């Protein structure tokens, strides 16, 4: 089977590109003939709130051979991309979909690539929605043969827009390309952290819906034997978070690394931490959980989207019932006060690591595509 993957690839950076690179490798290991097609322009600069869309020499990302062909702003490139995939003779087109900006370009290619198309849905309804999201997404969905929903929450959103959509639900595979955990003392020394404190981690791109302000307010009332690490690039201004940090009585125990975390450094942050906290106001699923699993790091999450089903029900973390400071603080303190709970989370993570392989994901994806 010839499989074309059309999505973000190196030198575009971020979790989507990392997912696609791992999927490309996994499909290759399953003996499929694959070809990667990427964006020549993913977003116009004015729509991108981060520092850069591209990897830098400091990121140390592994290069991936991909043809950068699809310009989301230029409809002529839609035609050219579909023609390239059709000329190659693809049997299956796989696309990642996470926001309605991509509906016109990916929707056109799906309709004209001359093969079955499967969309892997990170989001159907965005975390920060606009009035045009649903009509654009409906149009995109109508052009696809089938769908992979990354959580039950995404499945629910998919069926609300297209009740008869052929689909399966597959959990996010494990991110293992960041390496192995290093000794905690060594990691804390590298980051300049106190060696004996209970260490919380907020990791990833900083956006309003991810609730960093909620975590900072929760940290305000935690005892002095806690420290908080914030690691990730802000999407927009960090000023409001900095003002919150400055107002904390324990502000000297908040350590901020406000940059895109390059691949070789990810293991340092997770190895230094005891507990990852995802205080999200909204979510479908989170790639952060797949990184946390790789480094045997339990989580506190909120009861939004698919987090309860993918983390709470699996026992790999604790679910706060609401995205409020008091609820987050309560679950953090419960985790550290209960040795049996900590051991149970670690054992559940070990089981998840066996289940969430890329080979399993790729076999399930292609098996589903064969039924369409």
C-alpha angles and dihedrals in degrees: 000000000000111000124191117197114201113189143082115330137164128328084040108081137213140066096307092056091046091051092050093048091053092046091049090052092046093051090049091053088053087059098250121145103242137183127187123220120185142180121280083196118015100176133358108252093248091061094050113083097187129085097259139350092216136075117256127210087260092058092069091205118172110249118243124200105238134150108239100213114129117087107189090206097050117069091194087067090055089061092045093049094050090048092051093051092045092048091051088057099237116188093196135024117204120194135177115225125192109143138024094246086082096049097093097046100038092038092055093048092048090055096047107033092095096233144073114291130207122191119207103213119212090166133001096180110033124238089242102037131200130196092255097052098087099047092046093046092048089055091050093048092052090060096056130085096215146341144233111210113203093211141006088258090059090046090055092051091047093053091046088063100032112018094185096048113142104232151143131207116234124176121234109272122236119279102224100156093090092076133238131318115269126210111292094229091053092048093049091049091053090053096042094244128152108263101222105044130104102255125213123192130208105185136181140031111344111234131156096252091056091071104226088155089057091053092048091053089048090051090054092075100037117109123263093261091076130086129185128215118199112192123174147073116279117236097216128348121348091199098104091051092047090052089053092049091050090054094054119104087220097044091133087065093058112090116194125198100177099185139092104278111232119225097254091055098051093084091055094058096046094042090053092052134082097194136016116217122206104183093176123172089203134006145155098198133321133235086205089074090059090054091046091053091053090057097040092245118153119217144218109212137170126250096256132120114333098336095098092050097043098040112014096043090046092052094234092122147354126273120220108211094225137020094250131121095243093051093047092048092049093054093045091054092044091055094053095042096054116064092183091056092050091051091047092053092050092050091049090052091053090055092048091052089060092049101044103065123147090232090058091048094048094046090050092047095051093041089055092046090054090061095056 
